[in-house]
Amino acid sequence: MTRTLIVDDSPLVRSIIRDFLSGEGSFEIIGEGEDGQDGITKARMLDPDLITMDIEMPVMNGLDAVVEIRKFSKCGIVVISTHDTAKTAYDAIVKGAHEFFPKDLFTAHMDEQKRQEIFNTLKHITHIKNRVSSVQSHADPLTGSRRINCVVIASSTGGPMALCRLCSDLPENFGVPIILVQHNTSGFDLSFVQWLNGYSRLNVQLARENTFPIKGNIYVAPTDKHLVIKNDVLSFDDGNPVNNQKPAADLLFKSAAASFRNSLISVVLTGMGYDGAEGTSFIKKAGGITIAQDESSSMIFGMPKAAIDTGCVDIVLPLGEIKNTLCSLTGGEK
């Protein structure tokens, strides 16, 4: 059983979250907190496996509570908050939370696929508490000189933190555009873009159709459309989900491989599932360079492992080393 503490100043919201989790059968609600300070006290006393945390609360807000809880606990922390606090919720991820869900997801009308996706995410997150990390990295030298014209990135659970670290490290003169798919469960793609832009020296923007990707920019796929490269410009595909995802990194990777061929680099970061794996094989076959985050630095190793298992990944690296490799391969400063 996953021992869970619910922290929210609204008794109604606590009741909704309690009913949602209790209905699955593997979550035991061991306590509830009425504000951030109360949450800290009960987290210290109860030692939960998982905490759900609101942001806007009296006495102490959720962001400050996450900071304090991280001083004594490695438990899973998931922010469940409202649209108007989305940017602050993403800040909580930088401070130590693992994921962010909007409150309006938790209704009686939630479809079964979304329900199961949330449960799976929560279960993966709670496993982090007792995980022992072992540093394993592999970087094959890539021989031959080539001009790189684009980087594509795939990420999911744990992606906001990983992208924040990676994008904040990249220099402002990074020489090629970056196009990325982040599986954004919250649906707040614009808030995510605005938040990430605050940490990056590059210009982070929500992708728009018919835009030619240029250096100095990071283009983020919107949450409700597939992002692809068509005739060398960004384009949207409003087809069905692929790998249960929309947007799907596989569609971006495949289209980018067709467009950029051997002048492309792909990066698969932390996340559940296998999105990006097939796309990685397309990029490798087109002559591009393929990178995956290693297990020790991944919150969830599913997506990187699936890419690695294709046999088409050139370089496996801890998150902190990916920036230097990208800079070296694109000819920019480290």
C-alpha positions as CSV (number, residue, x, y, z in Angstrom):
1,M,0.0,0.0,0.0
2,T,1.2,3.5,-0.8
3,R,0.9,5.5,2.4
4,T,-0.4,8.9,1.4
5,L,-0.8,12.3,3.0
6,I,-3.2,14.8,1.4
7,V,-2.4,18.5,2.0
8,D,-5.1,21.1,0.9
9,D,-6.9,23.9,2.8
10,S,-10.2,22.9,1.2
11,P,-12.1,20.0,2.9
12,L,-14.0,19.4,-0.3
13,V,-10.8,19.0,-2.4
14,R,-9.3,16.7,0.2
15,S,-12.4,14.6,0.1
16,I,-12.3,14.4,-3.7
17,I,-8.6,13.4,-3.7
18,R,-9.2,10.9,-0.9
19,D,-12.1,9.2,-2.8
20,F,-10.1,9.2,-6.0
21,L,-7.1,7.5,-4.4
22,S,-9.0,5.2,-2.1
23,G,-11.0,3.9,-5.1
24,E,-7.9,2.4,-6.7
25,G,-7.2,0.1,-3.8
26,S,-3.4,0.5,-3.4
27,F,-3.3,3.9,-1.7
28,E,-3.8,4.2,2.1
29,I,-4.7,7.7,3.3
30,I,-2.8,8.1,6.5
31,G,-3.4,11.8,7.1
32,E,-4.6,15.1,5.9
33,G,-3.1,18.6,6.3
34,E,-5.0,21.9,6.3
35,D,-2.1,24.1,5.2
36,G,1.6,23.9,4.4
37,Q,2.8,24.1,8.0
38,D,0.3,21.4,9.0
39,G,1.6,19.3,6.1
40,I,5.2,19.6,7.2
41,T,4.3,18.5,10.7
42,K,2.3,15.5,9.6
43,A,4.9,14.6,6.9
44,R,7.6,14.5,9.7
45,M,5.3,12.5,12.0
46,L,3.8,10.0,9.6
47,D,6.7,9.5,7.1
48,P,4.4,9.0,4.0
49,D,5.4,7.4,0.7
50,L,3.4,10.1,-1.2
51,I,2.2,13.6,-0.5
52,T,-0.4,15.5,-2.6
53,M,0.2,19.2,-2.2
54,D,-1.9,22.3,-2.9
55,I,-0.1,25.6,-3.6
56,E,-2.3,28.5,-2.4
57,M,-3.0,27.8,1.3
58,P,-3.1,29.9,4.5
59,V,-0.3,29.9,7.1
60,M,2.2,28.5,4.6
61,N,1.9,27.9,0.9
62,G,2.7,24.6,-0.8
63,L,5.9,25.9,-2.5
64,D,7.5,26.7,0.9
65,A,6.1,23.4,2.3
66,V,7.8,21.4,-0.4
67,V,11.1,23.1,0.3
68,E,10.9,22.3,4.0
69,I,9.7,18.7,3.5
70,R,12.6,18.1,1.1
71,K,15.0,18.8,4.0
72,F,14.0,15.6,5.8
73,S,12.1,13.3,3.3
74,K,12.6,11.7,-0.1
75,C,9.0,10.8,-0.4
76,G,7.0,11.4,-3.6
77,I,5.4,14.8,-3.8
78,V,2.7,15.6,-6.4
79,V,1.3,19.1,-6.7
80,I,-2.5,19.2,-7.3
81,S,-3.4,22.8,-7.9
82,T,-5.4,25.3,-10.1
83,H,-4.7,26.9,-13.4
84,D,-3.9,30.3,-11.9
85,T,-1.1,28.8,-9.8
86,A,0.4,26.7,-12.7
87,K,3.7,28.6,-12.9
88,T,4.2,28.4,-9.2
89,A,3.4,24.7,-9.3
90,Y,6.2,24.2,-11.8
91,D,8.5,26.1,-9.5
92,A,7.6,23.5,-6.9
93,I,9.0,20.9,-9.2
94,V,12.3,22.7,-9.2
95,K,12.1,22.8,-5.4
96,G,11.6,19.1,-5.2
97,A,8.1,18.0,-6.2
98,H,7.8,15.3,-8.9
99,E,4.7,16.1,-10.9
100,F,1.8,18.6,-11.3
101,F,-1.8,17.8,-11.9
102,P,-4.7,20.4,-12.2
103,K,-7.5,20.1,-9.7
104,D,-10.1,20.1,-12.5
105,L,-8.9,16.7,-13.7
106,F,-10.3,15.1,-10.6
107,T,-13.9,14.8,-11.5
108,A,-16.4,12.1,-11.9
109,H,-16.1,12.5,-15.6
110,M,-12.4,11.5,-15.8
111,D,-12.0,8.9,-18.5
112,E,-10.5,5.5,-17.5
113,Q,-7.3,6.0,-19.5
114,K,-6.5,9.3,-17.8
115,R,-7.3,7.7,-14.4
116,Q,-5.0,4.8,-15.0
117,E,-2.3,7.2,-16.3
118,I,-2.4,9.2,-13.1
119,F,-2.3,6.0,-10.9
120,N,0.7,4.7,-12.8
121,T,2.5,8.0,-12.5
122,L,1.9,8.1,-8.7
123,K,3.1,4.5,-8.3
124,H,6.3,5.2,-10.2
125,I,6.9,8.3,-8.2
126,T,6.6,6.6,-4.9
127,H,9.2,4.0,-5.9
128,I,11.8,6.9,-6.0
129,K,11.9,7.1,-2.2
130,N,13.9,4.0,-1.7
131,R,15.7,3.8,-5.0
132,V,19.4,3.3,-4.9
133,S,21.1,5.2,-7.7
134,S,24.1,3.7,-9.5
135,V,26.0,5.9,-11.9
136,Q,26.2,4.3,-15.3
137,S,27.1,6.3,-18.3
138,H,28.3,5.4,-21.8
139,A,29.4,7.8,-24.4
140,D,30.8,6.5,-27.7
141,P,33.0,8.9,-29.6
142,L,31.2,9.9,-32.8
143,T,33.7,10.1,-35.6
144,G,33.5,12.3,-38.6
145,S,32.6,15.9,-39.0
146,R,29.1,17.0,-39.9
147,R,27.0,20.1,-39.5
148,I,24.1,19.8,-37.0
149,N,21.0,21.8,-37.9
150,C,18.5,20.8,-35.2
151,V,18.0,19.1,-31.8
152,V,14.7,17.2,-31.0
153,I,13.9,16.2,-27.4
154,A,11.3,13.9,-25.9
155,S,10.3,13.8,-22.2
156,S,7.5,12.9,-19.9
157,T,7.2,12.2,-16.2
158,G,10.1,14.0,-14.5
159,G,10.6,16.0,-17.7
160,P,9.9,19.5,-16.4
161,M,12.8,19.2,-13.9
162,A,15.1,17.6,-16.4
163,L,14.3,20.2,-19.1
164,C,14.7,23.0,-16.6
165,R,18.2,21.8,-15.7
166,L,19.2,21.1,-19.3
167,C,17.7,24.3,-20.8
168,S,19.1,26.6,-18.0
169,D,22.6,25.2,-18.7
170,L,22.6,25.8,-22.5
171,P,24.5,29.0,-23.6
172,E,22.6,31.9,-25.2
173,N,24.7,31.3,-28.4
174,F,23.6,27.7,-28.7
175,G,23.9,27.2,-32.5
176,V,20.8,25.3,-33.5
177,P,17.0,25.3,-32.8
178,I,15.5,22.8,-30.3
179,I,12.1,21.3,-30.8
180,L,10.6,19.3,-27.9
181,V,7.7,17.2,-26.9
182,Q,6.9,17.2,-23.2
183,H,3.9,15.0,-22.2
184,N,2.1,17.6,-20.2
185,T,-0.6,16.0,-18.1
186,S,-1.7,19.3,-16.7
187,G,-2.7,20.7,-20.1
188,F,-1.2,24.1,-19.1
189,D,1.2,24.3,-22.0
190,L,1.5,28.0,-22.1
191,S,2.2,28.2,-18.4
192,F,4.8,25.5,-18.8
193,V,6.5,27.5,-21.6
194,Q,6.4,30.7,-19.7
195,W,7.9,29.0,-16.6
196,L,10.7,27.2,-18.6
197,N,11.5,30.5,-20.4
198,G,12.2,32.0,-17.1
199,Y,15.1,29.6,-16.5
200,S,16.6,29.5,-20.0
201,R,18.9,31.9,-21.8
202,L,17.3,30.7,-25.1
203,N,13.8,31.9,-26.2
204,V,11.3,29.2,-25.2
205,Q,8.0,29.5,-27.1
206,L,4.9,27.5,-27.8
207,A,5.3,26.1,-31.3
208,R,3.2,27.7,-34.0
209,E,2.4,26.4,-37.5
210,N,4.4,27.4,-40.5
211,T,7.3,28.6,-38.3
212,F,10.8,27.9,-39.7
213,P,12.9,26.8,-36.7
214,I,15.9,29.0,-36.1
215,K,18.7,29.0,-33.6
216,G,18.3,30.7,-30.2
217,N,14.8,29.2,-29.9
218,I,13.2,26.3,-28.1
219,Y,9.9,25.3,-29.6
220,V,7.5,23.3,-27.4
221,A,4.7,21.2,-28.7
222,P,1.2,22.2,-27.6
223,T,-0.7,19.7,-25.5
224,D,-3.5,18.9,-27.9
225,K,-1.8,18.5,-31.2
226,H,1.1,16.4,-32.7
227,L,4.0,18.6,-33.7
228,V,5.9,17.6,-36.8
229,I,8.3,19.0,-39.4
230,K,6.8,19.4,-42.9
231,N,8.5,21.1,-45.7
232,D,11.2,22.3,-43.3
233,V,8.6,24.2,-41.1
234,L,6.7,23.4,-38.0
235,S,3.3,21.8,-38.6
236,F,0.5,20.3,-36.6
237,D,-1.1,16.9,-37.0
238,D,-4.5,16.6,-35.3
239,G,-4.7,12.8,-35.7
240,N,-5.2,10.2,-33.0
241,P,-2.9,9.7,-30.1
242,V,0.2,7.7,-30.8
243,N,1.7,5.6,-28.0
244,N,-1.3,6.9,-26.0
245,Q,0.2,10.3,-26.3
246,K,-0.8,13.6,-28.0
247,P,1.6,15.1,-28.8
248,A,3.8,12.1,-29.5
249,A,7.6,12.4,-29.7
250,D,7.7,9.5,-32.3
251,L,5.9,11.6,-34.9
252,L,8.2,14.6,-34.3
253,F,11.3,12.4,-34.4
254,K,10.2,10.6,-37.6
255,S,9.4,13.8,-39.4
256,A,12.5,15.5,-38.3
257,A,14.6,12.5,-39.5
258,A,13.0,12.8,-42.9
259,S,13.7,16.6,-43.0
260,F,17.2,16.9,-41.4
261,R,18.7,13.5,-42.1
262,N,22.2,13.2,-40.6
263,S,22.2,16.9,-39.4
264,L,19.9,16.0,-36.5
265,I,20.4,15.1,-32.9
266,S,17.7,13.5,-30.8
267,V,17.5,13.3,-27.0
268,V,15.2,11.0,-25.0
269,L,14.8,12.1,-21.4
270,T,13.0,10.7,-18.3
271,G,9.4,9.4,-18.7
272,M,7.1,6.5,-18.6
273,G,6.3,4.4,-21.6
274,Y,8.1,4.1,-24.9
275,D,7.4,7.2,-26.8
276,G,10.4,8.3,-28.8
277,A,11.9,4.8,-29.2
278,E,10.7,4.1,-32.7
279,G,11.5,7.7,-33.7
280,T,15.0,7.2,-32.3
281,S,15.5,4.3,-34.7
282,F,14.3,6.4,-37.6
283,I,16.9,9.1,-36.7
284,K,19.7,6.6,-36.4
285,K,18.8,5.0,-39.8
286,A,18.8,8.5,-41.4
287,G,22.3,9.1,-40.1
288,G,21.5,11.4,-37.1
289,I,23.0,11.2,-33.6
290,T,20.9,9.8,-30.8
291,I,21.2,10.4,-27.1
292,A,19.4,9.0,-24.1
293,Q,19.4,10.0,-20.4
294,D,20.9,7.3,-18.1
295,E,19.0,5.4,-15.5
296,S,20.7,6.9,-12.5
297,S,19.6,10.5,-13.3
298,S,16.1,9.6,-14.7
299,M,13.1,9.9,-12.5
300,I,11.4,7.3,-14.7
301,F,13.7,5.3,-16.9
302,G,10.9,3.9,-19.2
303,M,11.3,6.1,-22.3
304,P,15.1,6.2,-22.3
305,K,15.3,2.5,-21.7
306,A,12.9,1.8,-24.6
307,A,15.1,4.0,-26.9
308,I,18.2,2.2,-25.7
309,D,16.6,-1.2,-26.2
310,T,16.2,-0.5,-29.9
311,G,20.0,-0.6,-30.3
312,C,19.9,2.7,-32.0
313,V,21.2,5.0,-29.2
314,D,24.7,6.4,-29.7
315,I,25.2,8.0,-26.4
316,V,23.8,7.3,-22.9
317,L,24.6,10.1,-20.4
318,P,23.6,11.4,-17.0
319,L,21.4,14.5,-17.3
320,G,24.2,16.8,-16.2
321,E,26.5,15.7,-19.0
322,I,24.0,16.1,-21.9
323,K,24.5,19.9,-22.2
324,N,28.2,19.6,-22.8
325,T,27.7,16.9,-25.3
326,L,25.1,18.9,-27.2
327,C,27.4,21.9,-27.2
328,S,30.4,19.8,-28.5
329,L,28.3,18.2,-31.3
330,T,26.8,21.5,-32.4
331,G,30.1,23.4,-32.2
332,G,28.9,25.8,-29.4
333,E,30.6,26.8,-26.2
334,K,30.4,24.5,-23.2
